[in-house]
């Protein structure tokens, strides 16, 4: 199959390398600094799922979609940060001759909806990724940890489109565990719950996840975030894997936080590196959806505002 990976950072480069190793044709849209290295040294992936390597010239490397013919691509994968989704969708929409499926493999919520608005129900797929990818140096990506398989699904709940099945089979066979599901929104909202409870507060306070769960005061704030997020998800007409916030909290504090105890929030790392955060696709998304549906989210509102302040202050 022919794949185009738009915004190929650590995740996109790793998947591209693995797919190419398995015999697929892969084009990467990536930054110039990565392009130069990959052109001369190739690309390799190491870590928990084994070692993969492609020689220079195996991947087609570009820094924009200008001049590309969209007709050969069966799948375009968006692996950008959430705040770049609008631009990515606009560029892909202008790709002449492209009639394949678009897969949002991004963090946060609201990305799949933007893809669907541009490409329609039948051509849109969403994927939940809870695997850690790290660029050790240009040309070398390491897969560090994985909490579960990549899940991919369509926009229609209760139905698994054939495009999701074929995509999952290709990615799984290439070496990255992946399966098709009939309700990708449950997985996306599960990740939203986890991220909203930990990322913003950790970014504001400058601490790792374990420090938050060890604090009675911080637990109270996280409990409120979890409750508000459940209320918003319910108001939107979606479900989660859990019956309610109390059931989820048992899993959250008992299983999820302990395995990522020492992890430092991505929002905190973005602020430290003077980069934009994905606040609007995470806790800002909950606050915005709550306002839209008349659900009060005072804790999420405050945390989103504080993250925005920290981000602007750092930049």
Helices and strands as residue ranges (DSSP letters): E 2-6, H 10-21, E 25-29, H 32-41, E 43-47, E 52-54, E 60-62, G 70-72, E 75-78, G 82-84, H 85-93, E 101-104, H 111-119, G 121-123, E 124-128, E 131-137, E 140-146, E 150-154, H 162-174, E 178-180, H 184-205, H 209-213, H 216-235, H 245-251, I 252-256, H 257-259, H 266-272, G 279-281, H 283-292, H 298-314
